[in-house]
Amino acid sequence: MSDTWQNIDTSTLRGRVQADRIAPSLYYDPALFEAELERIFYKTWIWVAHESELPRPGDFRTTTIGRQPVIVVRDRNGTVNVLQNRCRHRGATVCEEHKGNAKGFTCPYHSWSYALDGTLRALPYGDGYEGVCEKGDLPLAKLRVGIYQGLIFASFNQDIEPLEDFLGGAKPWIDLFMKQGAGYPVKANGEHKFKFKGNWKIQLENTTDLYHFPVVHKSWMKSIDDETAAAITSFMTSDQAFCRSLGNGHSLAVLMPELVDLDQDDGAPLPERFEELAAQLAERHTPAEVRRIVRSLMGVGFNLNLFPNLALSMAFFRVLRPISAEETEIRHVALAMDGGPDEANRVRLRIHEHFQGPFGFGSPDDAEAWERVQRGSHAGADIPILVNRGLNRETTAPNGEKTAHATDETGMREAYAQWRAMMEA
């Protein structure tokens, strides 16, 4: 690993990240990027999986935190472990599959084998190690694990604060987000991933940036019915829609206040486009259950940003992974009702694909905007990137949370405040 991050002069960061602006170099400075990996991604809680992806003992998925490959696995006792995907012998990865079920993990180089909890079970021709090392001293390295509402987080930092403390003000909103199961558990229902040529912070900013929506997503709005388009974009002029900082870099953007708590039924007629589905559901569900399921099809009425790598965005998870200063990987994870009616889950998936899928109307437009920000940032290193929208109408609650209009940049300012605190630590 490069040591260039150690050469970052923290005294310059205050000038590069101010309350209402940031320096363009935050998007392309390679030394700064290395420092971000060390001081943020290898120090704080990082989202790695959802519990629904690991329903049985032996179920696993592999992922990457920064540049470090890890395995998320449920062991025979039902405990979720996050293990460094690196044999303790010569360093080869012990698992290359994206997901599956295993009894353990065996290194393909010299056949050292490990249990689901990372314990070294066996190594061939052990006589060469007699008096040299003990198996019990060489498990796969474990990360600290925290789980909240099925969201699995991990950290290389064994002394980090408890996950629930880190999530803080975001917890009530995570609780509300998970109500979209309509009485069923929420489960991950497939994903797609792509890369864009831009810095990870550009995408981090996007989740609570509702200001861009009617501009960037014109093509999507033209592809849907007028009723849906009007309902979703009503936040532009609504005095009930808002953006809020939640502490520790987390933020919230509420665009459809009537769908914040999906347990609350306002009695409004069901959208016309869902009438056929509602009729099918009525064959096996009560009228109240039908309304509850239909009300949840498009998810909740808000986006929740969890610093630094997870967004709970209306009806899906968006996960970012920094690859380099100028490249980022994005995963979009669709959600479904675990055990819920198949016809409703199909509709949820079609809605997801229409916007977020690889051939959707939303993701390509977002990625194009992000890449143009990256290219444009190279023009004029002394011209700041502005994050000052709404400073004139931002209010601060006694608990420190700041609130402004839904189109304001309060969420970005919260993320950069946490960025600077971690980078200067």
C-alpha positions as CSV (number, residue, x, y, z in Angstrom):
1,M,0.0,0.0,0.0
2,S,1.2,3.5,-0.9
3,D,2.3,5.8,2.0
4,T,1.5,8.9,0.0
5,W,-1.5,9.5,2.2
6,Q,0.9,10.2,5.1
7,N,2.2,13.2,3.3
8,I,-1.1,15.0,3.4
9,D,-0.8,18.3,5.3
10,T,-3.9,18.3,7.5
11,S,-3.5,22.0,8.1
12,T,-4.4,22.7,4.4
13,L,-7.7,20.7,4.7
14,R,-9.6,23.5,6.4
15,G,-8.9,25.8,3.5
16,R,-10.0,23.1,1.0
17,V,-13.2,22.3,2.8
18,Q,-15.2,25.2,4.1
19,A,-18.7,25.5,5.4
20,D,-20.1,26.6,2.0
21,R,-17.6,25.4,-0.6
22,I,-14.9,22.8,-1.4
23,A,-11.8,22.9,-3.5
24,P,-12.0,21.0,-6.8
25,S,-8.9,19.0,-5.9
26,L,-11.0,17.0,-3.5
27,Y,-12.3,15.2,-6.6
28,Y,-8.9,14.3,-8.2
29,D,-6.0,14.6,-5.8
30,P,-4.5,11.0,-5.6
31,A,-2.7,11.6,-2.4
32,L,-5.9,12.9,-0.8
33,F,-7.7,9.8,-2.0
34,E,-5.2,7.5,-0.3
35,A,-5.6,9.4,2.9
36,E,-9.4,9.0,2.6
37,L,-9.0,5.2,2.4
38,E,-6.9,5.2,5.5
39,R,-8.7,7.8,7.6
40,I,-12.3,7.1,6.6
41,F,-12.9,3.8,4.9
42,Y,-10.5,1.8,7.1
43,K,-11.5,3.6,10.3
44,T,-15.3,3.9,10.4
45,W,-18.3,1.7,9.9
46,I,-18.8,0.5,6.3
47,W,-21.9,-1.2,5.0
48,V,-21.1,-4.6,3.6
49,A,-24.4,-6.6,3.2
50,H,-28.0,-7.2,4.3
51,E,-28.9,-10.0,6.5
52,S,-31.4,-11.4,4.0
53,E,-28.5,-12.3,1.8
54,L,-27.2,-14.7,4.5
55,P,-30.3,-16.6,5.6
56,R,-28.6,-20.0,6.4
57,P,-25.4,-21.0,8.1
58,G,-22.6,-21.1,5.5
59,D,-24.2,-18.4,3.3
60,F,-21.7,-15.8,2.3
61,R,-21.0,-12.9,-0.1
62,T,-17.7,-11.3,-0.9
63,T,-17.2,-7.6,-1.2
64,T,-14.5,-4.9,-0.9
65,I,-13.9,-2.2,1.6
66,G,-11.6,0.4,-0.1
67,R,-9.1,-1.9,-1.7
68,Q,-9.4,-4.7,0.8
69,P,-11.4,-7.8,-0.1
70,V,-13.6,-9.3,2.7
71,I,-16.0,-12.2,3.2
72,V,-19.3,-11.6,4.9
73,V,-20.5,-15.1,6.2
74,R,-22.9,-16.6,8.6
75,D,-21.3,-19.3,10.7
76,R,-22.8,-22.5,12.2
77,N,-23.9,-20.6,15.3
78,G,-25.8,-18.1,13.3
79,T,-23.2,-15.3,13.9
80,V,-22.4,-13.0,11.1
81,N,-18.6,-12.7,10.6
82,V,-16.7,-10.3,8.3
83,L,-13.3,-11.8,7.5
84,Q,-10.4,-10.5,5.5
85,N,-10.3,-12.5,2.3
86,R,-6.6,-13.3,2.6
87,C,-4.9,-16.5,3.6
88,R,-2.6,-16.1,6.6
89,H,0.2,-18.1,4.8
90,R,1.1,-16.4,1.5
91,G,-1.7,-13.9,1.2
92,A,-3.9,-15.4,-1.6
93,T,-7.7,-14.8,-1.5
94,V,-9.5,-17.8,-0.1
95,C,-12.8,-17.1,-1.9
96,E,-13.4,-15.7,-5.3
97,E,-17.2,-16.4,-5.7
98,H,-19.5,-13.4,-5.4
99,K,-21.9,-15.3,-3.2
100,G,-22.9,-18.9,-2.2
101,N,-22.9,-21.4,0.6
102,A,-19.8,-23.0,2.0
103,K,-18.7,-25.3,4.8
104,G,-15.4,-23.3,5.0
105,F,-12.8,-21.6,2.9
106,T,-9.7,-23.2,1.4
107,C,-6.8,-21.4,-0.1
108,P,-6.1,-22.6,-3.6
109,Y,-2.4,-22.0,-3.3
110,H,-1.3,-24.4,-0.5
111,S,-4.7,-25.7,0.7
112,W,-4.8,-24.0,4.1
113,S,-8.4,-24.3,5.2
114,Y,-10.5,-22.1,7.4
115,A,-13.8,-22.5,9.3
116,L,-16.8,-20.1,8.8
117,D,-15.6,-18.1,11.8
118,G,-12.2,-17.7,10.4
119,T,-10.4,-20.4,12.5
120,L,-7.5,-22.2,10.8
121,R,-8.7,-25.8,10.6
122,A,-6.0,-27.5,8.8
123,L,-2.8,-27.1,6.8
124,P,-1.2,-29.9,4.7
125,Y,2.1,-31.5,5.7
126,G,2.0,-30.0,9.2
127,D,5.3,-31.5,10.2
128,G,7.0,-28.5,8.6
129,Y,5.3,-26.3,11.1
130,E,6.0,-28.2,14.3
131,G,7.5,-25.8,16.8
132,V,7.2,-23.0,14.2
133,C,3.6,-21.9,14.6
134,E,0.3,-22.9,16.1
135,K,-2.9,-23.1,14.1
136,G,-4.8,-21.3,16.8
137,D,-2.6,-18.2,16.2
138,L,-3.4,-17.9,12.5
139,P,-7.1,-17.3,11.9
140,L,-8.4,-15.2,9.1
141,A,-8.4,-11.6,10.4
142,K,-11.8,-10.5,11.7
143,L,-13.4,-7.1,11.4
144,R,-15.7,-5.7,14.0
145,V,-19.3,-6.2,13.0
146,G,-22.5,-4.3,13.8
147,I,-26.0,-4.9,12.6
148,Y,-29.0,-2.6,12.7
149,Q,-32.4,-3.4,11.1
150,G,-30.7,-6.1,9.0
151,L,-28.0,-3.7,7.7
152,I,-24.6,-5.3,8.3
153,F,-21.7,-2.9,8.9
154,A,-18.0,-3.8,9.5
155,S,-14.9,-1.9,10.5
156,F,-11.2,-2.5,10.6
157,N,-11.1,-0.3,13.7
158,Q,-11.6,-2.6,16.7
159,D,-12.0,0.4,19.0
160,I,-14.7,2.2,17.1
161,E,-17.8,3.4,18.8
162,P,-20.9,1.1,18.8
163,L,-22.8,1.1,15.5
164,E,-25.9,2.4,17.1
165,D,-24.0,5.4,18.4
166,F,-22.5,6.0,15.0
167,L,-25.9,5.9,13.3
168,G,-27.4,8.2,15.9
169,G,-30.1,10.4,14.4
170,A,-30.4,8.2,11.4
171,K,-31.9,5.3,13.3
172,P,-35.5,6.5,13.4
173,W,-35.3,7.0,9.6
174,I,-33.9,3.6,9.0
175,D,-36.8,2.2,11.0
176,L,-39.2,4.0,8.8
177,F,-37.4,2.9,5.6
178,M,-37.7,-0.7,6.6
179,K,-41.5,-0.4,6.9
180,Q,-41.7,-0.8,3.1
181,G,-42.0,-4.5,3.6
182,A,-45.7,-3.8,4.2
183,G,-45.7,-6.2,7.2
184,Y,-43.2,-8.6,5.6
185,P,-39.5,-8.5,6.2
186,V,-37.5,-6.6,3.7
187,K,-35.1,-8.6,1.6
188,A,-32.4,-7.9,-1.1
189,N,-33.8,-8.9,-4.5
190,G,-30.9,-8.8,-6.9
191,E,-28.5,-6.0,-7.9
192,H,-26.6,-4.5,-10.7
193,K,-23.3,-2.6,-10.6
194,F,-21.5,-0.2,-12.8
195,K,-18.5,2.2,-12.6
196,F,-18.4,5.9,-13.4
197,K,-15.3,8.0,-14.1
198,G,-15.6,10.3,-11.1
199,N,-14.8,10.7,-7.4
200,W,-16.9,8.9,-4.8
201,K,-17.9,12.1,-3.1
202,I,-19.7,13.3,-6.2
203,Q,-22.1,10.4,-5.8
204,L,-22.2,10.8,-2.0
205,E,-23.5,14.4,-2.6
206,N,-26.1,13.2,-5.0
207,T,-28.4,11.2,-2.7
208,T,-29.8,14.2,-0.9
209,D,-29.4,16.5,-3.8
210,L,-33.0,16.9,-4.9
211,Y,-32.2,20.2,-6.7
212,H,-31.0,18.2,-9.7
213,F,-34.0,15.9,-10.1
214,P,-36.3,17.8,-12.5
215,V,-33.3,18.8,-14.6
216,V,-31.3,15.5,-14.9
217,H,-34.3,13.2,-14.9
218,K,-36.5,14.8,-17.6
219,S,-36.3,11.7,-19.7
220,W,-37.6,9.5,-16.9
221,M,-40.4,11.9,-16.1
222,K,-41.5,11.8,-19.8
223,S,-41.6,8.0,-19.6
224,I,-44.1,7.8,-16.7
225,D,-47.7,8.9,-16.3
226,D,-48.4,12.5,-15.4
227,E,-49.9,11.6,-12.0
228,T,-46.6,9.9,-10.8
229,A,-44.4,12.7,-12.2
230,A,-46.4,15.4,-10.5
231,A,-46.5,13.6,-7.2
232,I,-42.7,12.9,-7.1
233,T,-41.7,16.4,-8.2
234,S,-44.1,18.3,-5.9
235,F,-41.2,18.7,-3.5
236,M,-39.8,21.5,-5.6
237,T,-42.5,23.9,-4.4
238,S,-43.7,22.2,-1.2
239,D,-43.1,23.8,2.2
240,Q,-43.4,20.3,3.8
241,A,-40.4,18.8,1.9
242,F,-37.1,19.2,3.6
243,C,-33.4,18.3,3.8
244,R,-31.8,17.6,7.3
245,S,-28.4,16.9,8.7
246,L,-28.5,13.9,11.2
247,G,-24.9,14.0,12.6
248,N,-21.8,11.9,11.9
249,G,-22.1,12.8,8.2
250,H,-25.6,11.3,7.7
251,S,-28.4,13.2,6.1
252,L,-32.0,13.0,4.9
253,A,-34.0,14.4,2.1
254,V,-37.8,14.2,2.3
255,L,-39.5,14.6,-1.0
256,M,-43.0,13.0,-0.4
257,P,-44.0,13.7,3.2
258,E,-47.2,11.7,2.8
259,L,-45.1,8.5,2.4
260,V,-42.6,9.1,5.2
261,D,-44.5,6.6,7.5
262,L,-46.0,3.9,5.3
263,D,-48.1,2.6,8.2
264,Q,-50.2,5.9,8.0
265,D,-53.0,5.6,5.5
266,D,-54.3,9.0,4.4
267,G,-57.3,7.4,2.6
268,A,-56.3,8.8,-0.8
269,P,-57.4,6.7,-3.8
270,L,-54.9,4.2,-5.1
271,P,-53.0,5.3,-8.2
272,E,-54.8,4.3,-11.3
273,R,-51.8,2.4,-12.7
274,F,-52.0,-0.1,-9.8
275,E,-55.7,-0.9,-10.1
276,E,-55.2,-4.2,-11.9
277,L,-52.6,-5.3,-9.3
278,A,-54.9,-4.3,-6.5
279,A,-57.7,-6.4,-7.9
280,Q,-55.3,-9.4,-8.0
281,L,-54.2,-8.8,-4.4
282,A,-57.8,-8.5,-3.2
283,E,-58.4,-12.2,-4.0
284,R,-56.1,-13.1,-1.0
285,H,-55.7,-10.0,1.1
286,T,-58.0,-7.7,3.1
287,P,-58.7,-4.2,1.7
288,A,-56.4,-2.7,4.3
289,E,-53.6,-5.1,3.4
290,V,-54.1,-4.3,-0.3
291,R,-53.8,-0.6,0.4
292,R,-50.7,-1.2,2.6
293,I,-48.9,-3.3,-0.1
294,V,-49.7,-0.9,-2.9
295,R,-48.7,2.1,-0.8
296,S,-45.3,0.5,-0.4
297,L,-44.6,-0.3,-4.1
298,M,-42.4,2.8,-4.7
299,G,-40.8,2.7,-1.3
300,V,-40.8,5.5,1.2
301,G,-41.0,9.2,0.5
302,F,-37.3,10.0,1.4
303,N,-33.7,9.4,0.7
304,L,-31.3,8.6,3.6
305,N,-27.6,9.0,3.3
306,L,-25.4,7.0,5.7
307,F,-21.8,8.2,5.6
308,P,-19.7,7.2,3.9
309,N,-20.9,4.4,1.5
310,L,-24.7,3.6,1.8
311,A,-27.8,5.3,0.6
312,L,-31.3,4.1,1.5
313,S,-33.0,5.7,-1.5
314,M,-36.8,5.4,-1.5
315,A,-37.0,1.7,-2.5
316,F,-33.4,0.5,-3.0
317,F,-29.9,0.5,-1.5
318,R,-27.2,2.4,-3.4
319,V,-23.7,1.4,-2.4
320,L,-20.6,3.2,-3.4
321,R,-17.0,1.9,-3.5
322,P,-14.1,4.2,-4.2
323,I,-11.7,2.7,-6.7
324,S,-9.4,5.6,-7.4
325,A,-9.5,9.4,-7.1
326,E,-11.4,9.5,-10.4
327,E,-13.3,6.2,-10.6
328,T,-16.1,4.8,-8.4
329,E,-18.1,1.6,-8.4
330,I,-21.9,1.8,-7.7
331,R,-24.2,-1.1,-6.7
332,H,-28.0,-0.7,-6.9
333,V,-29.7,-3.4,-4.7
334,A,-33.4,-3.9,-5.4
335,L,-35.7,-4.7,-2.4
336,A,-38.7,-6.9,-2.0
337,M,-41.2,-8.2,0.5
338,D,-39.8,-11.5,1.9
339,G,-42.7,-13.9,1.7
340,G,-44.9,-11.2,0.1
341,P,-47.2,-11.6,-2.9
342,D,-45.2,-12.5,-6.0
343,E,-47.2,-10.2,-8.3
344,A,-46.5,-7.2,-6.0
345,N,-42.8,-8.0,-5.9
346,R,-42.7,-8.2,-9.7
347,V,-44.2,-4.7,-9.9
348,R,-41.6,-3.4,-7.4
349,L,-38.8,-4.9,-9.5
350,R,-40.2,-3.4,-12.7
351,I,-40.4,0.0,-11.1
352,H,-36.8,-0.4,-9.9
353,E,-35.6,-1.4,-13.3
354,H,-37.4,1.4,-15.0
355,F,-35.3,4.0,-13.1
356,Q,-32.2,2.2,-11.6
357,G,-31.7,-0.8,-13.9
358,P,-28.9,-1.0,-16.4
359,F,-31.4,0.0,-19.2
360,G,-33.3,2.4,-16.9
361,F,-34.0,6.0,-17.4
362,G,-32.4,7.3,-14.2
363,S,-28.9,5.7,-13.7
364,P,-27.4,6.6,-17.1
365,D,-28.4,10.3,-16.7
366,D,-27.0,10.4,-13.1
367,A,-23.7,8.8,-14.2
368,E,-23.4,11.3,-17.1
369,A,-23.9,14.2,-14.7
370,W,-21.3,12.8,-12.2
371,E,-18.7,12.3,-14.9
372,R,-19.3,15.9,-16.2
373,V,-18.7,17.2,-12.7
374,Q,-15.4,15.2,-12.6
375,R,-14.2,16.5,-16.0
376,G,-15.3,20.1,-15.1
377,S,-13.4,20.0,-11.8
378,H,-10.1,20.1,-13.7
379,A,-11.0,23.5,-15.1
380,G,-9.8,26.1,-12.6
381,A,-8.3,24.6,-9.5
382,D,-8.8,28.0,-7.7
383,I,-12.6,28.1,-8.5
384,P,-14.5,26.5,-5.6
385,I,-17.3,23.9,-5.9
386,L,-20.3,25.5,-4.1
387,V,-22.4,23.7,-1.5
388,N,-24.1,26.9,-0.2
389,R,-27.7,26.5,-1.4
390,G,-30.2,27.1,1.4
391,L,-27.8,28.6,4.0
392,N,-30.1,31.6,4.1
393,R,-33.0,29.5,5.3
394,E,-31.3,26.8,7.3
395,T,-32.5,26.3,10.9
396,T,-30.7,24.5,13.7
397,A,-32.6,22.4,16.3
398,P,-31.5,22.0,20.0
399,N,-30.0,18.6,19.1
400,G,-27.8,20.2,16.4
401,E,-29.7,18.9,13.4
402,K,-30.0,21.5,10.7
403,T,-33.0,21.6,8.4
404,A,-33.6,23.5,5.2
405,H,-35.7,23.1,2.0
406,A,-35.6,19.7,0.2
407,T,-33.7,21.3,-2.7
408,D,-31.0,22.7,-0.4
409,E,-27.5,21.4,0.2
410,T,-27.7,20.8,3.9
411,G,-26.9,17.1,3.5
412,M,-23.7,17.9,1.5
413,R,-22.5,20.3,4.2
414,E,-23.1,17.6,6.8
415,A,-21.1,15.0,4.9
416,Y,-18.2,17.4,4.4
417,A,-18.2,18.4,8.1
418,Q,-17.7,14.7,8.9
419,W,-15.2,14.2,6.1
420,R,-13.1,17.1,7.5
421,A,-13.4,15.8,11.1
422,M,-12.1,12.4,10.1
423,M,-9.4,13.6,7.8
424,E,-8.0,16.0,10.4
425,A,-8.2,13.5,13.2
